[in-house]
Amino acid sequence: MTRTVSLEFNEVNFDWIQFYIDRGELPAFRGLIERHGLLHTEAELSVEELEPWIQWPTVHTGKTLAEHKVFRLGDAVEAGHEQIWEYLERHGLRVGAILPINAANRCEAPAFFLPDAWTDTTATCSPDMLKLFATIKGMVQENAADRRSLAGTIAALLPLAAPYLSLRSMPQYLRLARLVRGHRWVRAAILDRMLADIFLSLFRKARPDFASLFLNGAAHVQHHHLFDAACYDGDHRNPSWYSGASARALDPLLIVYRAYDSILSDLLRLPDTRVLLSTGLSQRRNERQQFQYRLRRADQTLRSLGVSDFAVHMRMSRDFLVSFADAEAAARAEARLLTVSCKGDPLFSIDNRGTSLFCMVAYQDSPEGLAQCALGGVPIDLSAEFVLVSIENAVHRTLGYHVDTALRAEDVRALPLLPLSGLFDRVAEAALAGRGR
């Protein structure tokens, strides 16, 4: 019998991975590609639809966006489509998952299921793991505004995470910890290394037939710091107030890719285990200057703008959901928020869902412009209400990648471009074949 791992390296760009392989780096990635090749996938073509909270539900259900209609982060809970974990459970397999993005836990008896930090669904794990998960969830949700020191981060996580950490990973944690001061992006690599250790510990103990691991750190670093990387050959540079990586001769992409290479190596060493690696999307360099912002204190800011009687739920990056008692209250709030502008354009884009508003910070120009806002035509300075999430060094593209350790490189080269929705069948067939079903 063979167990199956679905390794979800969100948006990792293998063009950039190959750049570092050619420089003698990333031995696990090099061996994986040489032995098993790269299958290319294609997601939706519309720019507005190229989001991981859309594409991963496509992978997990085998349905396109037009079919699953999961458009916003958190929507999977209400969608009700059968996902890969329930499908495999229905066929007699025991399953597990760590942080699958925009996925609902509808399993009957999973070995473990820890949902992402923004999806309101049940976690299935031990009480101790639930405490660790709650701590990680809080840090992920408030990452942009979190000013916790390295010591504070370690103090919060270490007592809870220690039972799951691998001794093999300790040198890597120490190397990364030495880089954290002044470089918040390093925390993404540390967190993903920790999540991989947790996954490996649970996978070995619970021995599910199929389990998935979603990691987002590399996508985060690519978005924020491609301009600091050796693989970037364009003309843009990150300002020193935004990133000090170049001043210290640090390559953020190489550092996070090395962490992923180590994680990949650990997974490939699992006995009797078939690994399927997928990226969903990938990224390309951004040719224009583009800033992303997040509300620092969303509830306070909305009240100052005249919105009342609501509950706010922060989502990834610049998105937030505001819920109301009824559709009439939501409509009043929408009308009010649409009177807020920045440099003459709407500050927020709003999707009215009846009793809730899914909102996005629409302003993407330089920070100074946030002082030039208006509320109903009256000038107002909102610069203190926002925190800069990123200068978008890289943006999404439809191309993705897939590797299956049961395939040979020479066979994969002959395969055509695969629609992303086709990954469901590939993953399901691999898992069922491993259990002889």
C-alpha positions as a Markdown table, in Angstrom:
| # | Residue | x | y | z |
|---|---|---|---|---|
| 1 | Met | 0.0 | 0.0 | 0.0 |
| 2 | Thr | 1.2 | 3.5 | -0.8 |
| 3 | Arg | 0.0 | 6.7 | 0.9 |
| 4 | Thr | -0.4 | 9.9 | -1.0 |
| 5 | Val | 0.6 | 13.5 | -0.1 |
| 6 | Ser | -0.7 | 16.5 | -2.0 |
| 7 | Leu | 1.9 | 19.2 | -1.6 |
| 8 | Glu | 0.4 | 22.6 | -2.4 |
| 9 | Phe | 3.3 | 25.1 | -2.9 |
| 10 | Asn | 1.1 | 28.1 | -3.6 |
| 11 | Glu | 2.1 | 30.1 | -6.7 |
| 12 | Val | 5.7 | 29.0 | -6.6 |
| 13 | Asn | 7.3 | 30.0 | -9.9 |
| 14 | Phe | 9.5 | 27.2 | -11.4 |
| 15 | Asp | 11.1 | 29.7 | -13.8 |
| 16 | Trp | 12.7 | 31.3 | -10.8 |
| 17 | Ile | 13.3 | 27.9 | -9.2 |
| 18 | Gln | 15.2 | 26.8 | -12.3 |
| 19 | Phe | 17.3 | 30.0 | -12.2 |
| 20 | Tyr | 18.7 | 28.9 | -8.8 |
| 21 | Ile | 19.0 | 25.3 | -9.8 |
| 22 | Asp | 21.3 | 26.4 | -12.7 |
| 23 | Arg | 23.4 | 28.2 | -10.0 |
| 24 | Gly | 23.9 | 24.9 | -8.1 |
| 25 | Glu | 21.2 | 25.5 | -5.5 |
| 26 | Leu | 18.0 | 23.6 | -4.5 |
| 27 | Pro | 19.1 | 20.0 | -4.9 |
| 28 | Ala | 15.7 | 18.5 | -4.0 |
| 29 | Phe | 13.9 | 20.5 | -6.6 |
| 30 | Arg | 16.6 | 19.7 | -9.2 |
| 31 | Gly | 16.3 | 15.9 | -8.6 |
| 32 | Leu | 12.5 | 16.1 | -8.6 |
| 33 | Ile | 12.4 | 17.8 | -12.0 |
| 34 | Glu | 15.1 | 15.6 | -13.5 |
| 35 | Arg | 13.3 | 12.4 | -12.4 |
| 36 | His | 9.7 | 13.3 | -12.8 |
| 37 | Gly | 9.4 | 16.4 | -15.1 |
| 38 | Leu | 7.0 | 19.3 | -14.9 |
| 39 | Leu | 3.4 | 19.2 | -16.1 |
| 40 | His | 2.0 | 22.6 | -16.8 |
| 41 | Thr | -1.5 | 23.6 | -15.7 |
| 42 | Glu | -3.7 | 26.5 | -16.8 |
| 43 | Ala | -6.2 | 28.4 | -14.6 |
| 44 | Glu | -8.9 | 31.0 | -15.5 |
| 45 | Leu | -7.6 | 33.6 | -18.0 |
| 46 | Ser | -9.3 | 36.7 | -16.5 |
| 47 | Val | -7.1 | 38.8 | -14.3 |
| 48 | Glu | -9.9 | 39.3 | -11.8 |
| 49 | Glu | -10.2 | 35.5 | -11.4 |
| 50 | Leu | -6.5 | 34.8 | -10.9 |
| 51 | Glu | -6.7 | 34.5 | -7.1 |
| 52 | Pro | -5.6 | 31.5 | -5.0 |
| 53 | Trp | -8.9 | 31.4 | -3.1 |
| 54 | Ile | -10.6 | 30.8 | -6.5 |
| 55 | Gln | -8.0 | 28.4 | -8.0 |
| 56 | Trp | -7.5 | 26.0 | -5.1 |
| 57 | Pro | -11.3 | 25.3 | -4.8 |
| 58 | Thr | -11.0 | 24.4 | -8.5 |
| 59 | Val | -8.2 | 21.9 | -7.6 |
| 60 | His | -10.1 | 20.6 | -4.6 |
| 61 | Thr | -13.5 | 20.1 | -6.4 |
| 62 | Gly | -12.5 | 19.5 | -10.0 |
| 63 | Lys | -14.9 | 22.3 | -11.0 |
| 64 | Thr | -14.1 | 25.6 | -12.8 |
| 65 | Leu | -15.0 | 28.9 | -11.2 |
| 66 | Ala | -18.1 | 29.1 | -13.4 |
| 67 | Glu | -19.2 | 25.7 | -11.8 |
| 68 | His | -18.1 | 26.1 | -8.2 |
| 69 | Lys | -18.8 | 29.9 | -8.0 |
| 70 | Val | -16.4 | 30.3 | -5.0 |
| 71 | Phe | -15.1 | 33.8 | -5.7 |
| 72 | Arg | -14.1 | 35.2 | -2.3 |
| 73 | Leu | -12.1 | 33.8 | 0.6 |
| 74 | Gly | -14.4 | 32.0 | 3.0 |
| 75 | Asp | -17.1 | 31.3 | 0.4 |
| 76 | Ala | -16.3 | 27.6 | 0.3 |
| 77 | Val | -18.2 | 27.1 | 3.6 |
| 78 | Glu | -21.5 | 27.9 | 1.9 |
| 79 | Ala | -20.7 | 26.4 | -1.5 |
| 80 | Gly | -21.3 | 22.9 | -0.5 |
| 81 | His | -19.4 | 21.1 | -3.3 |
| 82 | Glu | -17.8 | 17.8 | -2.6 |
| 83 | Gln | -14.0 | 18.3 | -2.1 |
| 84 | Ile | -11.2 | 15.9 | -2.5 |
| 85 | Trp | -11.2 | 15.0 | 1.2 |
| 86 | Glu | -14.8 | 14.0 | 1.3 |
| 87 | Tyr | -14.6 | 12.3 | -2.0 |
| 88 | Leu | -11.8 | 10.1 | -0.8 |
| 89 | Glu | -13.5 | 9.4 | 2.5 |
| 90 | Arg | -16.5 | 8.3 | 0.6 |
| 91 | His | -14.3 | 5.8 | -1.1 |
| 92 | Gly | -13.0 | 4.4 | 2.2 |
| 93 | Leu | -9.7 | 6.4 | 2.6 |
| 94 | Arg | -8.7 | 8.2 | 5.8 |
| 95 | Val | -7.6 | 11.8 | 5.1 |
| 96 | Gly | -5.9 | 14.8 | 6.6 |
| 97 | Ala | -5.2 | 18.4 | 5.7 |
| 98 | Ile | -3.1 | 21.3 | 6.9 |
| 99 | Leu | -4.3 | 24.8 | 6.0 |
| 100 | Pro | -6.1 | 24.1 | 2.7 |
| 101 | Ile | -7.0 | 27.6 | 1.4 |
| 102 | Asn | -10.8 | 28.3 | 1.1 |
| 103 | Ala | -11.8 | 24.8 | 2.0 |
| 104 | Ala | -14.5 | 23.6 | 4.4 |
| 105 | Asn | -14.0 | 20.7 | 6.8 |
| 106 | Arg | -17.0 | 18.5 | 5.9 |
| 107 | Cys | -15.1 | 15.3 | 6.6 |
| 108 | Glu | -16.8 | 12.6 | 8.8 |
| 109 | Ala | -13.6 | 11.4 | 10.6 |
| 110 | Pro | -10.4 | 13.0 | 9.3 |
| 111 | Ala | -7.1 | 12.1 | 10.8 |
| 112 | Phe | -6.6 | 15.8 | 11.2 |
| 113 | Phe | -8.0 | 18.9 | 9.4 |
| 114 | Leu | -6.6 | 22.4 | 10.2 |
| 115 | Pro | -8.4 | 25.0 | 8.0 |
| 116 | Asp | -6.8 | 28.2 | 6.8 |
| 117 | Ala | -6.9 | 31.3 | 9.0 |
| 118 | Trp | -9.8 | 33.0 | 7.2 |
| 119 | Thr | -12.3 | 30.2 | 6.6 |
| 120 | Asp | -14.9 | 29.7 | 9.3 |
| 121 | Thr | -15.0 | 25.9 | 9.5 |
| 122 | Thr | -14.3 | 23.3 | 12.1 |
| 123 | Ala | -10.7 | 22.2 | 13.0 |
| 124 | Thr | -10.2 | 18.5 | 13.7 |
| 125 | Cys | -7.2 | 18.0 | 16.0 |
| 126 | Ser | -6.1 | 17.4 | 19.5 |
| 127 | Pro | -6.7 | 20.1 | 22.2 |
| 128 | Asp | -3.0 | 21.0 | 22.3 |
| 129 | Met | -2.9 | 21.3 | 18.5 |
| 130 | Leu | -6.0 | 23.5 | 18.6 |
| 131 | Lys | -4.2 | 25.9 | 20.9 |
| 132 | Leu | -1.2 | 26.0 | 18.5 |
| 133 | Phe | -3.5 | 26.5 | 15.6 |
| 134 | Ala | -5.3 | 29.4 | 17.2 |
| 135 | Thr | -2.0 | 31.1 | 17.9 |
| 136 | Ile | -0.8 | 30.6 | 14.3 |
| 137 | Lys | -4.2 | 31.7 | 13.0 |
| 138 | Gly | -4.0 | 35.0 | 14.9 |
| 139 | Met | -0.5 | 35.7 | 13.7 |
| 140 | Val | -1.4 | 35.0 | 10.1 |
| 141 | Gln | -4.6 | 37.2 | 10.2 |
| 142 | Glu | -2.8 | 40.2 | 11.6 |
| 143 | Asn | 0.6 | 39.7 | 9.9 |
| 144 | Ala | 0.6 | 43.1 | 8.1 |
| 145 | Ala | 0.1 | 45.1 | 11.3 |
| 146 | Asp | 1.8 | 42.7 | 13.7 |
| 147 | Arg | 4.8 | 44.3 | 15.4 |
| 148 | Arg | 5.6 | 41.4 | 17.7 |
| 149 | Ser | 9.3 | 41.0 | 18.3 |
| 150 | Leu | 11.1 | 37.8 | 17.4 |
| 151 | Ala | 11.4 | 37.0 | 21.1 |
| 152 | Gly | 7.6 | 37.5 | 21.4 |
| 153 | Thr | 6.9 | 35.3 | 18.4 |
| 154 | Ile | 9.1 | 32.5 | 19.8 |
| 155 | Ala | 7.6 | 32.8 | 23.3 |
| 156 | Ala | 4.1 | 32.4 | 21.9 |
| 157 | Leu | 4.8 | 29.5 | 19.5 |
| 158 | Leu | 7.6 | 27.5 | 20.9 |
| 159 | Pro | 5.9 | 25.8 | 23.9 |
| 160 | Leu | 3.0 | 24.7 | 21.7 |
| 161 | Ala | 5.0 | 23.8 | 18.6 |
| 162 | Ala | 8.0 | 22.0 | 20.3 |
| 163 | Pro | 6.4 | 18.5 | 20.3 |
| 164 | Tyr | 6.0 | 18.6 | 16.6 |
| 165 | Leu | 9.4 | 20.1 | 15.5 |
| 166 | Ser | 12.0 | 17.9 | 13.9 |
| 167 | Leu | 15.6 | 17.9 | 15.1 |
| 168 | Arg | 16.6 | 17.8 | 11.5 |
| 169 | Ser | 15.0 | 21.2 | 11.0 |
| 170 | Met | 16.8 | 22.9 | 13.9 |
| 171 | Pro | 19.8 | 24.2 | 12.0 |
| 172 | Gln | 17.4 | 25.8 | 9.5 |
| 173 | Tyr | 15.3 | 27.5 | 12.2 |
| 174 | Leu | 18.5 | 28.9 | 13.7 |
| 175 | Arg | 19.8 | 30.2 | 10.3 |
| 176 | Leu | 16.4 | 31.8 | 9.6 |
| 177 | Ala | 16.1 | 33.3 | 13.1 |
| 178 | Arg | 19.4 | 35.1 | 12.6 |
| 179 | Leu | 17.9 | 36.9 | 9.6 |
| 180 | Val | 14.5 | 37.9 | 11.1 |
| 181 | Arg | 15.6 | 41.2 | 12.7 |
| 182 | Gly | 14.7 | 43.9 | 10.2 |
| 183 | His | 13.3 | 41.4 | 7.6 |
| 184 | Arg | 9.7 | 40.4 | 8.4 |
| 185 | Trp | 9.5 | 38.3 | 5.3 |
| 186 | Val | 11.7 | 35.7 | 7.0 |
| 187 | Arg | 8.9 | 34.8 | 9.3 |
| 188 | Ala | 7.0 | 33.4 | 6.3 |
| 189 | Ala | 9.8 | 30.9 | 5.7 |
| 190 | Ile | 9.9 | 30.0 | 9.5 |
| 191 | Leu | 6.2 | 29.5 | 9.6 |
| 192 | Asp | 6.1 | 27.3 | 6.6 |
| 193 | Arg | 9.0 | 25.2 | 7.9 |
| 194 | Met | 7.0 | 24.8 | 11.2 |
| 195 | Leu | 3.8 | 23.9 | 9.3 |
| 196 | Ala | 5.7 | 21.2 | 7.4 |
| 197 | Asp | 7.1 | 19.8 | 10.6 |
| 198 | Ile | 3.6 | 19.7 | 12.1 |
| 199 | Phe | 2.3 | 18.0 | 9.0 |
| 200 | Leu | 5.1 | 15.4 | 9.0 |
| 201 | Ser | 4.6 | 14.7 | 12.7 |
| 202 | Leu | 0.8 | 14.2 | 12.3 |
| 203 | Phe | 1.3 | 12.2 | 9.0 |
| 204 | Arg | 3.7 | 9.8 | 10.7 |
| 205 | Lys | 1.5 | 9.3 | 13.8 |
| 206 | Ala | -2.0 | 9.2 | 12.3 |
| 207 | Arg | -0.9 | 7.5 | 9.0 |
| 208 | Pro | -3.8 | 8.7 | 6.8 |
| 209 | Asp | -4.1 | 7.3 | 3.3 |
| 210 | Phe | -4.1 | 10.8 | 1.8 |
| 211 | Ala | -3.2 | 14.2 | 3.3 |
| 212 | Ser | -2.6 | 17.7 | 1.9 |
| 213 | Leu | -0.3 | 20.4 | 3.0 |
| 214 | Phe | -0.7 | 24.0 | 1.8 |
| 215 | Leu | 2.2 | 26.5 | 2.1 |
| 216 | Asn | 1.9 | 30.2 | 1.2 |
| 217 | Gly | 5.2 | 31.7 | 2.4 |
| 218 | Ala | 7.0 | 31.6 | -1.0 |
| 219 | Ala | 4.0 | 33.3 | -2.7 |
| 220 | His | 4.1 | 36.0 | -0.1 |
| 221 | Val | 7.9 | 36.6 | -0.5 |
| 222 | Gln | 7.7 | 36.5 | -4.3 |
| 223 | His | 4.9 | 39.1 | -4.3 |
| 224 | His | 6.8 | 41.4 | -1.9 |
| 225 | His | 10.4 | 41.0 | -2.7 |
| 226 | Leu | 11.1 | 39.8 | -6.3 |
| 227 | Phe | 12.9 | 43.0 | -7.0 |
| 228 | Asp | 15.4 | 42.1 | -4.3 |
| 229 | Ala | 16.2 | 38.7 | -5.9 |
| 230 | Ala | 19.0 | 37.6 | -8.2 |
| 231 | Cys | 16.5 | 36.0 | -10.6 |
| 232 | Tyr | 14.9 | 39.4 | -11.3 |
| 233 | Asp | 16.4 | 41.1 | -14.3 |
| 234 | Gly | 14.1 | 44.2 | -14.6 |
| 235 | Asp | 14.6 | 47.9 | -13.7 |
| 236 | His | 12.5 | 48.2 | -10.6 |
| 237 | Arg | 14.1 | 48.4 | -7.1 |
| 238 | Asn | 12.4 | 48.3 | -3.7 |
| 239 | Pro | 13.0 | 51.5 | -1.7 |
| 240 | Ser | 15.2 | 51.2 | 1.3 |
| 241 | Trp | 12.4 | 52.1 | 3.7 |
| 242 | Tyr | 10.4 | 49.1 | 2.4 |
| 243 | Ser | 13.1 | 46.5 | 2.2 |
| 244 | Gly | 16.6 | 46.3 | 3.5 |
| 245 | Ala | 17.4 | 42.9 | 1.9 |
| 246 | Ser | 19.6 | 44.3 | -0.9 |
| 247 | Ala | 21.6 | 46.5 | 1.5 |
| 248 | Arg | 22.5 | 43.3 | 3.4 |
| 249 | Ala | 23.1 | 41.3 | 0.2 |
| 250 | Leu | 20.2 | 39.0 | 1.0 |
| 251 | Asp | 18.1 | 37.2 | -1.6 |
| 252 | Pro | 14.6 | 36.7 | -0.1 |
| 253 | Leu | 13.5 | 34.3 | -2.9 |
| 254 | Leu | 16.6 | 32.1 | -2.5 |
| 255 | Ile | 16.1 | 32.0 | 1.3 |
| 256 | Val | 12.5 | 30.9 | 1.1 |
| 257 | Tyr | 13.2 | 28.5 | -1.8 |
| 258 | Arg | 15.9 | 26.8 | 0.3 |
| 259 | Ala | 13.4 | 26.3 | 3.1 |
| 260 | Tyr | 11.0 | 24.7 | 0.6 |
| 261 | Asp | 13.8 | 22.6 | -0.8 |
| 262 | Ser | 14.4 | 21.2 | 2.7 |
| 263 | Ile | 10.6 | 20.6 | 3.1 |
| 264 | Leu | 10.5 | 18.8 | -0.2 |
| 265 | Ser | 13.5 | 16.7 | 0.7 |
| 266 | Asp | 11.8 | 15.6 | 3.9 |
| 267 | Leu | 8.6 | 14.6 | 2.1 |
| 268 | Leu | 10.4 | 12.7 | -0.6 |
| 269 | Arg | 12.0 | 10.6 | 2.1 |
| 270 | Leu | 8.7 | 9.4 | 3.5 |
| 271 | Pro | 8.6 | 5.6 | 2.9 |
| 272 | Asp | 5.9 | 4.2 | 0.6 |
| 273 | Thr | 4.5 | 7.7 | -0.1 |
| 274 | Arg | 3.6 | 9.2 | -3.5 |
| 275 | Val | 4.0 | 13.0 | -3.6 |
| 276 | Leu | 2.1 | 15.2 | -5.9 |
| 277 | Leu | 3.3 | 18.8 | -6.0 |
| 278 | Ser | 1.0 | 21.5 | -7.4 |
| 279 | Thr | 1.2 | 25.3 | -7.4 |
| 280 | Gly | -2.3 | 26.3 | -8.6 |
| 281 | Leu | -1.0 | 29.5 | -10.2 |
| 282 | Ser | 2.5 | 31.1 | -10.6 |
| 283 | Gln | 3.7 | 34.7 | -10.7 |
| 284 | Arg | 5.4 | 37.1 | -13.1 |
| 285 | Arg | 7.2 | 40.3 | -12.5 |
| 286 | Asn | 5.0 | 43.4 | -12.1 |
| 287 | Glu | 5.8 | 46.0 | -14.7 |
| 288 | Arg | 4.0 | 48.9 | -12.8 |
| 289 | Gln | 4.3 | 50.4 | -9.4 |
| 290 | Gln | 1.5 | 49.0 | -7.3 |
| 291 | Phe | 0.9 | 49.3 | -3.5 |
| 292 | Gln | -1.4 | 47.3 | -1.4 |
| 293 | Tyr | -2.9 | 48.5 | 1.9 |
| 294 | Arg | -4.8 | 46.9 | 4.8 |
| 295 | Leu | -7.0 | 48.7 | 7.3 |
| 296 | Arg | -5.0 | 49.0 | 10.6 |
| 297 | Arg | -8.1 | 49.0 | 12.9 |
| 298 | Ala | -11.0 | 48.2 | 10.6 |
| 299 | Asp | -13.8 | 48.5 | 13.2 |
| 300 | Gln | -12.6 | 51.9 | 14.4 |
| 301 | Thr | -12.1 | 53.2 | 10.8 |
| 302 | Leu | -15.5 | 52.1 | 9.6 |
| 303 | Arg | -17.2 | 53.8 | 12.6 |
| 304 | Ser | -15.2 | 57.0 | 11.9 |
| 305 | Leu | -16.6 | 56.9 | 8.3 |
| 306 | Gly | -20.1 | 56.7 | 9.6 |
| 307 | Val | -20.8 | 52.9 | 9.5 |
| 308 | Ser | -22.6 | 51.5 | 12.5 |
| 309 | Asp | -24.0 | 48.2 | 13.9 |
| 310 | Phe | -21.7 | 45.8 | 12.0 |
| 311 | Ala | -19.2 | 43.0 | 12.5 |
| 312 | Val | -16.0 | 43.0 | 10.5 |
| 313 | His | -14.0 | 40.0 | 9.5 |
| 314 | Met | -10.5 | 40.5 | 8.0 |
| 315 | Arg | -9.5 | 38.4 | 5.1 |
| 316 | Met | -6.2 | 38.0 | 3.3 |
| 317 | Ser | -4.3 | 41.1 | 2.1 |
| 318 | Arg | -6.5 | 44.1 | 1.5 |
| 319 | Asp | -9.9 | 42.4 | 1.8 |
| 320 | Phe | -12.4 | 42.5 | 4.6 |
| 321 | Leu | -16.0 | 41.3 | 5.1 |
| 322 | Val | -18.5 | 43.5 | 6.9 |
| 323 | Ser | -21.8 | 41.8 | 8.1 |
| 324 | Phe | -25.0 | 43.5 | 9.2 |
| 325 | Ala | -28.3 | 42.5 | 10.8 |
| 326 | Asp | -30.2 | 42.9 | 7.5 |
| 327 | Ala | -29.9 | 43.9 | 3.9 |
| 328 | Glu | -31.2 | 47.4 | 4.5 |
| 329 | Ala | -28.4 | 48.2 | 7.0 |
| 330 | Ala | -25.9 | 46.7 | 4.5 |
| 331 | Ala | -27.2 | 48.9 | 1.7 |
| 332 | Arg | -26.9 | 52.0 | 3.9 |
| 333 | Ala | -23.3 | 51.2 | 4.8 |
| 334 | Glu | -22.5 | 50.5 | 1.1 |
| 335 | Ala | -23.9 | 53.9 | 0.1 |
| 336 | Arg | -21.8 | 55.6 | 2.9 |
| 337 | Leu | -18.6 | 53.8 | 2.0 |
| 338 | Leu | -19.0 | 54.6 | -1.7 |
| 339 | Thr | -18.8 | 58.3 | -0.8 |
| 340 | Val | -15.2 | 57.8 | 0.4 |
| 341 | Ser | -12.6 | 58.6 | -2.2 |
| 342 | Cys | -8.9 | 58.9 | -2.5 |
| 343 | Lys | -7.3 | 61.3 | -5.1 |
| 344 | Gly | -10.7 | 61.4 | -6.8 |
| 345 | Asp | -11.3 | 57.6 | -7.1 |
| 346 | Pro | -13.3 | 55.3 | -4.8 |
| 347 | Leu | -11.2 | 54.1 | -1.8 |
| 348 | Phe | -13.1 | 50.8 | -1.6 |
| 349 | Ser | -14.5 | 48.4 | -4.1 |
| 350 | Ile | -17.6 | 46.7 | -2.7 |
| 351 | Asp | -19.4 | 43.4 | -3.4 |
| 352 | Asn | -22.9 | 43.6 | -1.8 |
| 353 | Arg | -24.0 | 40.2 | -0.8 |
| 354 | Gly | -27.3 | 41.1 | 0.8 |
| 355 | Thr | -26.6 | 41.2 | 4.6 |
| 356 | Ser | -22.8 | 41.6 | 4.1 |
| 357 | Leu | -20.3 | 43.6 | 2.1 |
| 358 | Phe | -17.1 | 42.1 | 0.8 |
| 359 | Cys | -14.8 | 45.0 | 0.6 |
| 360 | Met | -11.4 | 45.6 | -0.9 |
| 361 | Val | -9.0 | 48.6 | -0.5 |
| 362 | Ala | -9.0 | 49.9 | -4.1 |
| 363 | Tyr | -6.3 | 52.5 | -3.7 |
| 364 | Gln | -3.0 | 51.3 | -5.0 |
| 365 | Asp | -0.9 | 54.4 | -5.4 |
| 366 | Ser | 1.9 | 55.7 | -3.1 |
| 367 | Pro | 1.3 | 56.1 | 0.6 |
| 368 | Glu | 1.3 | 59.9 | 0.5 |
| 369 | Gly | -2.0 | 59.8 | -1.5 |
| 370 | Leu | -3.9 | 58.4 | 1.5 |
| 371 | Ala | -3.7 | 61.9 | 3.0 |
| 372 | Gln | -5.8 | 63.2 | 0.1 |
| 373 | Cys | -9.0 | 61.4 | 0.8 |
| 374 | Ala | -12.5 | 62.8 | 1.0 |
| 375 | Leu | -15.7 | 61.7 | 2.8 |
| 376 | Gly | -18.8 | 63.0 | 0.9 |
| 377 | Gly | -16.6 | 65.6 | -0.8 |
| 378 | Val | -15.1 | 66.8 | 2.5 |
| 379 | Pro | -11.3 | 66.4 | 2.7 |
| 380 | Ile | -10.0 | 63.9 | 5.2 |
| 381 | Asp | -6.6 | 62.4 | 6.0 |
| 382 | Leu | -6.8 | 58.6 | 6.3 |
| 383 | Ser | -3.1 | 57.9 | 6.1 |
| 384 | Ala | -2.9 | 56.7 | 9.7 |
| 385 | Glu | -5.8 | 54.2 | 9.2 |
| 386 | Phe | -3.9 | 52.0 | 6.8 |
| 387 | Val | -0.8 | 49.8 | 6.9 |
| 388 | Leu | 1.2 | 49.0 | 3.8 |
| 389 | Val | 0.9 | 45.3 | 3.0 |
| 390 | Ser | 3.3 | 45.3 | 0.1 |
| 391 | Ile | 4.8 | 46.9 | -3.0 |
| 392 | Glu | 3.6 | 44.3 | -5.5 |
| 393 | Asn | 6.8 | 43.1 | -7.0 |
| 394 | Ala | 5.1 | 40.2 | -8.7 |
| 395 | Val | 1.5 | 39.5 | -9.9 |
| 396 | His | -0.5 | 36.3 | -10.7 |
| 397 | Arg | -0.4 | 34.5 | -14.0 |
| 398 | Thr | -2.5 | 31.6 | -15.2 |
| 399 | Leu | 0.3 | 29.1 | -15.6 |
| 400 | Gly | 0.8 | 26.6 | -12.9 |
| 401 | Tyr | 2.9 | 23.5 | -12.3 |
| 402 | His | 2.4 | 19.9 | -11.2 |
| 403 | Val | 4.8 | 17.1 | -10.4 |
| 404 | Asp | 3.9 | 13.5 | -9.7 |
| 405 | Thr | 6.6 | 11.2 | -8.2 |
| 406 | Ala | 5.0 | 8.2 | -9.9 |
| 407 | Leu | 5.7 | 9.6 | -13.4 |
| 408 | Arg | 8.9 | 9.7 | -15.4 |
| 409 | Ala | 10.2 | 12.9 | -16.9 |
| 410 | Glu | 10.3 | 11.5 | -20.4 |
| 411 | Asp | 6.6 | 10.6 | -20.2 |
| 412 | Val | 5.6 | 14.0 | -18.8 |
| 413 | Arg | 7.2 | 15.9 | -21.7 |
| 414 | Ala | 4.7 | 14.5 | -24.1 |
| 415 | Leu | 1.6 | 15.5 | -22.0 |
| 416 | Pro | -0.4 | 18.6 | -23.1 |
| 417 | Leu | -1.3 | 21.6 | -21.0 |
| 418 | Leu | -3.7 | 20.5 | -18.3 |
| 419 | Pro | -6.7 | 22.6 | -17.2 |
| 420 | Leu | -6.4 | 23.2 | -13.5 |
| 421 | Ser | -9.7 | 21.6 | -12.9 |
| 422 | Gly | -8.1 | 18.3 | -14.2 |
| 423 | Leu | -5.9 | 18.1 | -11.1 |
| 424 | Phe | -8.7 | 16.7 | -9.0 |
| 425 | Asp | -8.9 | 13.5 | -11.1 |
| 426 | Arg | -5.2 | 13.1 | -11.1 |
| 427 | Val | -4.9 | 13.5 | -7.3 |
| 428 | Ala | -7.9 | 11.3 | -6.6 |
| 429 | Glu | -6.8 | 8.5 | -8.9 |
| 430 | Ala | -3.3 | 8.6 | -7.3 |
| 431 | Ala | -4.8 | 8.3 | -3.8 |
| 432 | Leu | -7.2 | 5.5 | -4.8 |
| 433 | Ala | -4.5 | 3.6 | -6.6 |
| 434 | Gly | -2.3 | 3.7 | -3.6 |
| 435 | Arg | -4.9 | 2.0 | -1.5 |
| 436 | Gly | -5.7 | -0.6 | -4.2 |
| 437 | Arg | -9.2 | 0.9 | -5.0 |
